Every structure is written in C-alpha cells, then in structure tokens.
C-alpha cells in the first residue's frame, strides 16, 4: 500500500543548531533525512515507520572534505559523486571510490550520502565494509556536544547502532593508510550494476601480512570486521575455516547461506593470492 505525502510532516531548519535543538526537544520523533534514496523506496512501498522528517540536505555545515596530512574528514552529506570526483580520495582511499562507483546509478550517486549509508544500518550497504578496513571514526553530535567513536563499534545489531536519542551523525574521519597496503573491494550480485549485494568484501594487507584488515557486508546482521580471520592470516592458520566461524549468513530471497559463505571464502582466497 503506497504512503501519502499528506500523511508526512517535513521540516527544513536552516542551521545545524536548529536541527539539533529539534532533535533534543523531541527525541525519537524526528527522523533525519538527506538524499532520501532509501526513504523513497520505503515510501513507494508504503513501509514508512516514521511520518516526521527533518531535512538536512541544505545544511552546508554537514558538507565538505577536509584534507590533512594524517587524516581526511568528510561531512556526513558527502555524496558518492563527491567521492568519485575528489582526486585525493580516489588516490588515497581507492576502495571508497570503488564502493561509491558500485552504489546504484548516477541519480543515486548524486543524492545518496555516506552518512545516510551508515545510518540506514543495512548489513548490505556498500560503503561500510570499506569504512571498517580503513578504520574510520564517526562523529555523533547533539545539542549537548559531540563525541567520536571507532566505526567498528558503531553497529550493535540489525538496524541498531550506538547513536543516542538527540544525536546526529555529522562527520566521518579516515586516517591515512600506509601507501604499502594492497587493497581490494568486491561486490557480488545478480548483475553488474544497480544491485543489492549478495556478498560484499573489502580488504587491505601489507606485503608481510602484518597489517591485515578484512570486512564483509551481507553475511551477518551488521557490516562485519573479521578480526579472528585477520589473526589467522597473520599467524599462518587456515583463514577459510576461521572465517566460517565468524560469519553468520542467512538464506533469503536474494541468496542462500551456503552460497554466501562459499563466495565469502572464495573472495578472501582470491585476495590473499593476489596480495
């Protein structure tokens, strides 16, 4: 059943402070929305769980890419197109550009944001595995102040995060990786473009295998950093066997658990062979 526009209330404050005040006064009432690429899908299907939205799209305070020697900080409203057009991001963080290029079509890339991809909290999202292996941090801001969290801790369960009532994701920080790292991003789906991942994979590794980071999407309730598998690689143990214990794939309309596990193991083996 399709939702009706008249059943929704949308406010568009002109400043970040005004947004935070609104969220503080009415916690768990107003849902922040920016590009609306996921929201419009739910709207068309009549599956909106919320009818009160606060529009962030016009807030310049949540935009911008700040390049420093030790890290690059991205506003939460950084779009996939912003990533693809930024020469330093493409050079220093090639996996982020690869994931951005695999996300939807051009229209989605122009409107979809990194902050929205994180906060939607889908285990099948394209950028979270990349953010995990790049050891990203996220900034959560409320009317009472802000705090930084390691992104690896942010997702606590299916569609659940450490965001508190009244908080808004405002920035993402990526520490500059070593130029020695070899990396790979892969997305497996039923077609090459505009598809939801059956399995997604991101990995970085130095030639000595001392710095190894492995992450997956669509194989657990959350985007998953596989720390035990990383340790197995560093110590020379069987990573495929360890990986099977870390993942928790399910069978659904898009794939089976057995297929997802086999593909996840194959992607890891291919990366280790080439890295």
Beta strands, then each sheet from edge to edge (+ up, - down):
strand 1: 9-11
strand 2: 31-33
strand 3: 52-55
strand 4: 65-67
strand 5: 71-75
strand 6: 137-142
strand 7: 145-150
strand 8: 155-157
strand 9: 160-161
strand 10: 168-175
strand 11: 182-188
strand 12: 199-205
strand 13: 212-217
strand 14: 224-225
sheet 1: 1+ 3+ 2+
sheet 2: 4+ 5- 10+ 6- 7+
sheet 3: 8+ 9-
sheet 4: 11+ 12- 13+ 14-
end
